[in-house]
Amino acid sequence: MILLMDAGNTNIKIGLDDGEKILYTWRIATDYTKTADEFGMILFDLLSQNGYKFSDVEGIIISSVTPSINYTLEHMCTYYFNIKPIMVSPHINLGGVAINYNKPDDLGADRIINAVAAYKLYGGPVITIDFGSATTFGVVDKEGRFLGGTIAPGIKSSTESLVNTGAKLPRIELVKPEKIISDNTVGNMQAGVIYGFAGLVSNIIKTIKKEAGFKDVKVIATGGLSLLVNEDVKDIQIIDRSLSLKGLKILYELNK
């Protein structure tokens, strides 16, 4: 069994892979106050409730955009699993994907695994869009070169900012309203956020295509919030919510 871990700013996505497919996926909070022991017990519970134990895991790979939690996760892996995990970086074997970035070490590991997964599974040129704490766009050309991309605010973080800076604005459920012209405050906010982000995403895709000179490019979206804008962003061809875990699995096989 292979343990796949993608540590983001808000959640840590975890996958358990048997070598053929990802059997289970879980999400836990990215809690900087938790110790290696606490993370170890969380994983003990997740594994045991599905009939597995620490010794069933033979390899671990971690991607992380939260450096302050890396030591804790690595220590948890060595102490409870007796495994030194593979840490995703531009310096491991990326299977033919080349990082054309001014400072490769500044590139988030989440963008690396998305680029690798999208290129390996869907071919290039390809644009990835990850709807997470931030909305990140990655661009890989036909030859497998990661050219860079764009980082925009995240849907949830933008909504929180709106609430925190508007004294009379309530917290809202992120659902798409039936129409953009709403006669109530909650509907106004939902329309502004969701239709607004659909427009943002559509325009960034259009501009990337024009700048890169792509005539035939695949657009792959990931992240649960991608479903909110999918209907209004016609350029999105595929929503693959497990893209990051698939990328981790590919990289594990290349680097084990």
RODO-2510 file (C-alpha; in nm, 4 decimals, decimal comma):
residues 256
     n   res          X          Y          Z
     1     m     0,0000     0,0000     0,0000
     2     i     0,1142     0,3520    -0,0832
     3     l     0,0132     0,6556     0,1220
     4     l    -0,0355     0,9739    -0,0808
     5     m    -0,0474     1,3063     0,1054
     6     d    -0,1100     1,6520    -0,0421
     7     a    -0,0777     1,9175     0,2295
     8     g    -0,2516     2,2401     0,1314
     9     n    -0,3132     2,5593     0,3227
    10     t    -0,6584     2,4469     0,4399
    11     n    -0,6747     2,0687     0,4052
    12     i    -0,4468     1,7696     0,3756
    13     k    -0,5738     1,5326     0,1081
    14     i    -0,4809     1,1719     0,1745
    15     g    -0,5073     0,8720    -0,0537
    16     l    -0,4418     0,5017     0,0024
    17     d    -0,3291     0,3232    -0,3125
    18     d    -0,2849    -0,0503    -0,3592
    19     g    -0,0596    -0,0200    -0,6642
    20     e    -0,3486    -0,0527    -0,9067
    21     k    -0,5878     0,2175    -0,7950
    22     i    -0,6589     0,4660    -0,5190
    23     l    -0,8826     0,2734    -0,2795
    24     y    -0,9710     0,5445    -0,0265
    25     t    -0,9406     0,9204    -0,0032
    26     w    -0,9750     1,1408     0,3035
    27     r    -0,9387     1,5078     0,3964
    28     i    -0,8185     1,6364     0,7299
    29     a    -0,7580     1,9936     0,8445
    30     t    -0,4131     2,1442     0,7994
    31     d    -0,3657     2,2149     1,1674
    32     y    -0,0258     2,3672     1,2453
    33     t    -0,0729     2,3059     1,6178
    34     k    -0,1018     1,9273     1,5829
    35     t     0,1960     1,7138     1,6749
    36     a     0,3381     1,4159     1,4868
    37     d     0,1660     1,1905     1,7411
    38     e    -0,1721     1,3506     1,6785
    39     f    -0,1386     1,3144     1,3007
    40     g    -0,0225     0,9578     1,3569
    41     m    -0,3343     0,8737     1,5566
    42     i    -0,5593     1,0318     1,2931
    43     l    -0,3997     0,8113     1,0276
    44     f    -0,4222     0,5101     1,2596
    45     d    -0,7989     0,5645     1,2854
    46     l    -0,8441     0,6214     0,9091
    47     l    -0,6481     0,3089     0,8222
    48     s    -0,7911     0,0830     1,0920
    49     q    -1,1539     0,1649     1,0143
    50     n    -1,0875     0,0197     0,6675
    51     g    -0,8999    -0,2847     0,7929
    52     y    -0,5394    -0,1654     0,7497
    53     k    -0,2496    -0,0978     0,9842
    54     f     0,0737     0,1032     0,9685
    55     s     0,2779    -0,1990     0,8584
    56     d     0,0603    -0,2412     0,5457
    57     v     0,2019     0,0836     0,4075
    58     e     0,5267     0,0301     0,2141
    59     g     0,5790     0,3781     0,0733
    60     i     0,4763     0,7404     0,1323
    61     i     0,4956     1,0481    -0,0868
    62     i     0,4092     1,3998     0,0307
    63     s     0,3541     1,7258    -0,1527
    64     s     0,3274     2,0333     0,0646
    65     v     0,2800     2,4071     0,0233
    66     t     0,3008     2,4555     0,4000
    67     p     0,6702     2,4381     0,4981
    68     s     0,5960     2,4814     0,8685
    69     i     0,4152     2,1465     0,8794
    70     n     0,6678     1,9470     0,6762
    71     y     0,8880     1,8417     0,9681
    72     t     0,5841     1,7245     1,1648
    73     l     0,4556     1,5088     0,8765
    74     e     0,8011     1,3671     0,7997
    75     h     0,8572     1,2845     1,1676
    76     m     0,5149     1,1156     1,1842
    77     c     0,6038     0,8995     0,8818
    78     t     0,9401     0,7874     1,0179
    79     y     0,8105     0,7254     1,3718
    80     y     0,4809     0,5469     1,2994
    81     f     0,5419     0,3919     0,9556
    82     n     0,9229     0,3552     0,9755
    83     i     0,9325     0,5121     0,6279
    84     k     1,1190     0,8178     0,5036
    85     p     0,8674     0,9830     0,2705
    86     i     0,9446     1,1162    -0,0753
    87     m     0,8962     1,4944    -0,0658
    88     v     0,7814     1,6472    -0,3935
    89     s     1,0099     1,9181    -0,5320
    90     p     1,1378     2,0302    -0,8736
    91     h     1,4521     1,8232    -0,8060
    92     i     1,2951     1,4752    -0,8126
    93     n     1,2238     1,2760    -1,1297
    94     l     0,9191     1,4403    -1,2899
    95     g     0,8884     1,1914    -1,5739
    96     g     0,9771     1,4222    -1,8591
    97     v     0,7990     1,7310    -1,7304
    98     a     1,0501     2,0183    -1,7258
    99     i     0,9999     2,3114    -1,4894
   100     n     1,0630     2,6312    -1,6893
   101     y     1,0254     2,8646    -1,3930
   102     n     1,2440     3,1583    -1,2943
   103     k     1,2980     3,0170    -0,9435
   104     p     1,1892     2,6488    -0,9505
   105     d     1,2090     2,6167    -0,5725
   106     d     0,9408     2,8866    -0,5394
   107     l     0,6913     2,6743    -0,7333
   108     g     0,4282     2,5103    -0,5125
   109     a     0,4435     2,1320    -0,4951
   110     d     0,0680     2,1232    -0,5632
   111     r     0,1256     2,2837    -0,9031
   112     i     0,4012     2,0333    -0,9807
   113     i     0,1845     1,7288    -0,9110
   114     n    -0,1075     1,8756    -1,1075
   115     a     0,1195     1,9476    -1,4041
   116     v     0,2673     1,5967    -1,3992
   117     a    -0,0728     1,4281    -1,3676
   118     a    -0,2388     1,6394    -1,6372
   119     y     0,0464     1,5917    -1,8852
   120     k     0,0829     1,2189    -1,8223
   121     l    -0,2903     1,1427    -1,8221
   122     y    -0,4246     1,3870    -2,0795
   123     g    -0,1238     1,4995    -2,2844
   124     g    -0,0075     1,8461    -2,3771
   125     p    -0,0592     2,1240    -2,4257
   126     v    -0,2727     2,1380    -2,1145
   127     i    -0,3968     2,4008    -1,8701
   128     t    -0,4713     2,2971    -1,5126
   129     i    -0,6973     2,4956    -1,2809
   130     d    -0,6969     2,4111    -0,9111
   131     f    -0,9820     2,5614    -0,7096
   132     g    -0,8341     2,5625    -0,3605
   133     s    -0,7345     2,8241    -0,1060
   134     a    -0,6112     3,0084    -0,4131
   135     t    -0,7209     2,9519    -0,7724
   136     t    -0,4049     2,8398    -0,9508
   137     f    -0,3539     2,7974    -1,3238
   138     g    -0,0674     2,5901    -1,4635
   139     v     0,0412     2,5694    -1,8273
   140     v     0,2268     2,2748    -1,9826
   141     d     0,3159     2,2769    -2,3518
   142     k     0,3186     1,9897    -2,5992
   143     e     0,6782     1,8979    -2,5119
   144     g     0,6028     1,8727    -2,1395
   145     r     0,7527     2,2051    -2,0350
   146     f     0,5787     2,3723    -1,7434
   147     l     0,5723     2,7334    -1,8607
   148     g     0,4270     2,8909    -1,5473
   149     g     0,0758     3,0200    -1,4990
   150     t    -0,1410     3,2450    -1,2901
   151     i    -0,2520     3,2652    -0,9267
   152     a    -0,5866     3,4283    -0,8455
   153     p    -0,7762     3,4540    -0,5156
   154     g    -0,9689     3,1476    -0,4029
   155     i    -1,3482     3,1381    -0,4033
   156     k    -1,3785     3,0717    -0,0291
   157     s    -1,1083     3,3185     0,0710
   158     s    -1,2670     3,5897    -0,1436
   159     t    -1,6058     3,5240     0,0121
   160     e    -1,4576     3,5450     0,3623
   161     s    -1,2868     3,8714     0,2727
   162     l    -1,6171     4,0107     0,1491
   163     v    -1,7905     3,9166     0,4742
   164     n    -1,5091     4,0458     0,6951
   165     t    -1,4937     4,3857     0,5268
   166     g    -1,8682     4,4425     0,4848
   167     a    -2,0331     4,5098     0,8226
   168     k    -2,3835     4,4119     0,7071
   169     l    -2,2858     4,1225     0,4794
   170     p    -2,3681     3,7743     0,6138
   171     r    -2,1830     3,4488     0,5658
   172     i    -2,3343     3,2599     0,2751
   173     e    -2,3612     2,9099     0,1403
   174     l    -2,1622     2,8740    -0,1789
   175     v    -2,4350     2,7691    -0,4209
   176     k    -2,5100     2,9084    -0,7645
   177     p    -2,8270     3,1231    -0,7748
   178     e    -3,0706     3,0781    -1,0603
   179     k    -3,0116     3,4291    -1,1917
   180     i    -2,7503     3,6990    -1,1591
   181     i    -2,9984     3,9772    -1,0795
   182     s    -3,1110     3,8944    -0,7272
   183     d    -3,3546     4,0784    -0,4997
   184     n    -3,1849     3,9809    -0,1707
   185     t    -2,8401     4,0261    -0,0171
   186     v    -2,7491     3,6574     0,0026
   187     g    -2,8438     3,6066    -0,3623
   188     n    -2,6487     3,9193    -0,4591
   189     m    -2,3375     3,7828    -0,2896
   190     q    -2,3752     3,4322    -0,4334
   191     a    -2,4198     3,5724    -0,7830
   192     g    -2,1259     3,8075    -0,7498
   193     v    -1,8914     3,5404    -0,6233
   194     i    -1,9880     3,2525    -0,8518
   195     y    -2,0649     3,4347    -1,1772
   196     g    -1,7706     3,6631    -1,1047
   197     f    -1,5289     3,3735    -1,0703
   198     a    -1,6683     3,2082    -1,3826
   199     g    -1,5832     3,5251    -1,5720
   200     l    -1,2384     3,5449    -1,4121
   201     v    -1,1576     3,1851    -1,5054
   202     s    -1,2930     3,2188    -1,8605
   203     n    -1,0902     3,5319    -1,9255
   204     i    -0,7665     3,3876    -1,7850
   205     i    -0,8039     3,0734    -1,9994
   206     k    -0,8721     3,2865    -2,3079
   207     t    -0,5681     3,5062    -2,2402
   208     i    -0,3382     3,2078    -2,1712
   209     k    -0,4410     3,0470    -2,5007
   210     k    -0,3732     3,3673    -2,6901
   211     e    -0,0367     3,4353    -2,5242
   212     a     0,0887     3,0766    -2,5581
   213     g    -0,0445     3,0409    -2,9123
   214     f    -0,2389     2,7258    -2,8239
   215     k    -0,4990     2,6276    -3,0818
   216     d    -0,5852     2,2866    -2,9399
   217     v    -0,5366     2,2695    -2,5637
   218     k    -0,6978     2,0591    -2,2941
   219     v    -0,8296     2,2364    -1,9840
   220     i    -0,8454     2,0240    -1,6682
   221     a    -1,0037     2,1531    -1,3478
   222     t    -0,9646     2,0070    -1,0011
   223     g    -1,0886     2,0893    -0,6530
   224     g    -1,4434     2,0563    -0,5203
   225     l    -1,5283     2,4201    -0,5887
   226     s    -1,4703     2,3653    -0,9617
   227     l    -1,8276     2,2370    -0,9810
   228     l    -1,9574     2,5838    -0,8896
   229     v    -1,8320     2,7479    -1,2094
   230     n    -1,8116     2,4520    -1,4458
   231     e    -2,1421     2,5212    -1,6264
   232     d    -2,0425     2,8790    -1,7060
   233     v    -1,6825     2,8104    -1,8111
   234     k    -1,7210     2,6389    -2,1454
   235     d    -1,3464     2,5861    -2,1911
   236     i    -1,3216     2,3399    -1,9002
   237     q    -1,3274     1,9962    -2,0615
   238     i    -1,2622     1,7673    -1,7664
   239     i    -1,3095     1,7918    -1,3911
   240     d    -1,0724     1,5512    -1,2186
   241     r    -1,1076     1,5922    -0,8429
   242     s    -0,8334     1,3353    -0,7763
   243     l    -0,5783     1,4994    -1,0059
   244     s    -0,3324     1,5800    -0,7266
   245     l    -0,3419     1,2305    -0,5773
   246     k    -0,2971     1,0793    -0,9237
   247     g     0,0051     1,3031    -0,9721
   248     l     0,1485     1,1831    -0,6412
   249     k     0,1004     0,8218    -0,7452
   250     i     0,2814     0,8845    -1,0764
   251     l     0,5691     1,0576    -0,8983
   252     y     0,5960     0,7826    -0,6394
   253     e     0,6381     0,5215    -0,9119
   254     l     0,9063     0,7358    -1,0778
   255     n     1,0999     0,7965    -0,7569
   256     k     1,0472     0,4975    -0,5275
***
